[in-house]
Amino acid sequence: MRIRAAISVPAVFAAAAALLLAAPQSQAAAGHAKPARCTEQALTLRAKAAAGDPSVVRVSVTNRGARACVVDRVPTVTFADLDGAALPVPQGGSGTYLLGAGRTAYAAMRTIADPADPEARRTNAITVAASASQWGRPFSAAQLGAGREVRVWEPVTTWWQPTAAAADRALGVS
């Protein structure tokens, strides 16, 4: 036998509203929502070869937005027509880096350990992105201050750091 309750629609909504009001606040409602991913349009990327050592490239990303947002833990650096990207140092799984409004994060990259290495590849540009899902910004070798070409072999890049000095230390650059 089936029993039908005679409950009106407004009564159901009133009961649901009462349950919601009595329930504990979620983190999102309490102002603890996770920051959104940074949009590519809100970011400014810069890259420059280190003076006297074009195999070291210093990278920065600035959040021009009005709110904090997140980028990937490590920048994505690719090399024009060459396959692959710079590997993170230290190694680690994926993650994010919180970039406050108006704040800048820094990374350092080594394109090649020994520029005289016979295995070295050469390219005329690199592309830097704050997240793997973004197109990034291309930099020619001349824009980097690396001359006519960038030598590449087993490139590595640091995780984003709060200062340029911290990025240099993470790469082992003094």
C-alpha positions as CSV (number, residue, x, y, z in Angstrom):
1,M,0.0,0.0,0.0
2,R,1.3,3.4,-0.9
3,I,0.7,6.4,1.4
4,R,0.7,9.9,0.0
5,A,1.5,12.8,2.2
6,A,-0.2,16.0,1.6
7,I,2.7,18.4,1.8
8,S,2.6,21.6,-0.1
9,V,5.5,22.9,-2.2
10,P,5.9,26.0,-0.1
11,A,6.2,23.8,3.0
12,V,9.0,21.8,1.4
13,F,10.9,24.9,0.5
14,A,10.4,26.3,4.0
15,A,11.8,23.0,5.5
16,A,14.8,23.1,3.2
17,A,15.5,26.7,4.1
18,A,15.3,25.9,7.8
19,L,17.8,23.0,7.3
20,L,20.2,25.3,5.4
21,L,20.1,27.9,8.1
22,A,20.7,25.4,10.8
23,A,23.6,23.7,9.0
24,P,27.2,24.7,9.8
25,Q,28.7,27.3,7.4
26,S,30.9,25.9,4.7
27,Q,34.4,27.2,4.2
28,A,33.3,29.0,1.0
29,A,30.5,30.8,2.9
30,A,32.8,31.6,5.7
31,G,35.2,33.4,3.3
32,H,37.8,30.5,3.0
33,A,37.2,29.8,-0.6
34,K,40.2,28.6,-2.6
35,P,41.6,31.3,-4.9
36,A,40.8,30.9,-8.5
37,R,43.4,30.1,-11.2
38,C,45.1,33.3,-12.5
39,T,43.9,34.2,-15.9
40,E,46.6,34.7,-18.5
41,Q,45.4,38.3,-19.1
42,A,45.9,39.2,-15.4
43,L,49.6,38.1,-15.5
44,T,52.8,39.8,-16.7
45,L,55.7,37.4,-17.5
46,R,59.3,38.6,-17.8
47,A,62.5,36.6,-18.6
48,K,66.1,37.8,-18.8
49,A,69.4,35.9,-19.1
50,A,71.8,36.5,-16.2
51,A,74.6,38.9,-16.9
52,G,77.7,37.0,-17.9
53,D,75.9,33.6,-18.0
54,P,73.3,33.3,-20.7
55,S,72.6,29.7,-19.6
56,V,70.8,31.1,-16.5
57,V,67.5,32.8,-17.2
58,R,65.6,34.6,-14.5
59,V,61.8,34.5,-14.8
60,S,59.1,36.5,-13.0
61,V,55.3,36.6,-13.0
62,T,53.2,39.5,-11.6
63,N,49.6,39.3,-10.8
64,R,48.0,42.6,-12.1
65,G,44.6,41.5,-10.9
66,A,42.7,42.8,-7.9
67,R,42.5,39.4,-6.1
68,A,44.9,36.7,-5.2
69,C,45.0,33.8,-7.6
70,V,47.0,30.6,-8.2
71,V,49.5,29.5,-10.8
72,D,51.2,26.2,-11.2
73,R,53.9,25.5,-8.6
74,V,56.6,25.7,-11.3
75,P,56.7,27.7,-14.5
76,T,56.3,25.9,-17.8
77,V,59.3,26.8,-20.0
78,T,59.5,25.4,-23.6
79,F,62.2,25.9,-26.2
80,A,60.8,27.0,-29.7
81,D,61.0,24.0,-32.0
82,L,62.6,21.6,-29.5
83,D,60.6,18.9,-27.7
84,G,60.0,19.0,-24.0
85,A,60.1,21.5,-21.2
86,A,62.5,22.5,-18.4
87,L,62.2,20.0,-15.5
88,P,61.4,21.3,-12.0
89,V,64.1,21.5,-9.3
90,P,63.4,20.1,-6.8
91,Q,61.3,17.4,-8.4
92,G,57.8,17.2,-7.1
93,G,54.3,16.5,-7.9
94,S,51.9,19.1,-9.3
95,G,50.7,21.9,-7.1
96,T,49.9,25.5,-7.1
97,Y,51.5,28.8,-5.9
98,L,49.4,31.5,-4.4
99,L,50.1,34.9,-6.1
100,G,48.7,37.8,-4.2
101,A,47.2,40.8,-5.9
102,G,50.0,43.0,-7.2
103,R,52.6,40.5,-6.1
104,T,55.4,39.0,-8.1
105,A,56.9,35.5,-8.0
106,Y,60.4,34.5,-9.3
107,A,62.0,31.4,-10.8
108,A,65.5,30.7,-12.1
109,M,66.2,28.4,-15.0
110,R,69.4,26.8,-16.3
111,T,69.1,25.9,-20.0
112,I,72.4,23.9,-20.1
113,A,74.9,22.8,-17.5
114,D,77.9,23.0,-19.8
115,P,77.6,25.4,-22.8
116,A,80.4,23.5,-24.5
117,D,78.5,20.2,-24.3
118,P,78.5,18.5,-27.7
119,E,74.9,17.3,-27.2
120,A,73.7,20.9,-26.9
121,R,70.7,21.9,-29.0
122,R,70.2,25.4,-30.2
123,T,67.0,27.4,-30.5
124,N,66.2,31.1,-31.1
125,A,63.5,31.5,-28.5
126,I,61.8,30.2,-25.3
127,T,58.2,30.4,-24.1
128,V,57.4,30.9,-20.5
129,A,53.9,30.2,-19.0
130,A,52.8,30.5,-15.4
131,S,50.6,27.5,-15.8
132,A,50.8,24.5,-18.2
133,S,47.2,25.3,-19.4
134,Q,48.3,28.8,-20.7
135,W,49.9,29.8,-24.0
136,G,52.6,31.8,-22.2
137,R,54.9,34.5,-23.6
138,P,57.6,33.9,-26.1
139,F,61.0,35.5,-25.7
140,S,63.6,35.6,-28.5
141,A,67.2,34.9,-27.6
142,A,67.9,38.6,-28.3
143,Q,65.1,39.7,-25.9
144,L,66.6,37.5,-23.3
145,G,70.0,39.0,-23.8
146,A,71.4,35.6,-24.7
147,G,72.8,36.6,-28.1
148,R,71.5,34.9,-31.3
149,E,70.7,31.5,-29.8
150,V,69.8,29.7,-26.6
151,R,71.8,26.5,-25.9
152,V,69.7,23.8,-24.4
153,W,70.5,20.4,-22.9
154,E,68.6,18.9,-19.9
155,P,67.1,22.3,-18.8
156,V,65.8,22.8,-15.3
157,T,63.7,25.4,-13.5
158,T,63.0,26.2,-9.9
159,W,59.6,26.4,-8.3
160,W,58.1,29.9,-8.0
161,Q,59.8,31.7,-5.1
162,P,58.9,34.9,-3.2
163,T,62.2,36.7,-4.2
164,A,64.7,36.6,-7.0
165,A,67.4,35.8,-4.5
166,A,65.5,32.7,-3.3
167,A,65.1,31.5,-6.9
168,D,68.8,31.9,-7.5
169,R,69.6,29.9,-4.3
170,A,67.2,27.2,-5.3
171,L,69.0,26.8,-8.6
172,G,72.4,27.1,-6.9
173,V,73.3,30.4,-8.5
174,S,75.3,32.9,-6.4
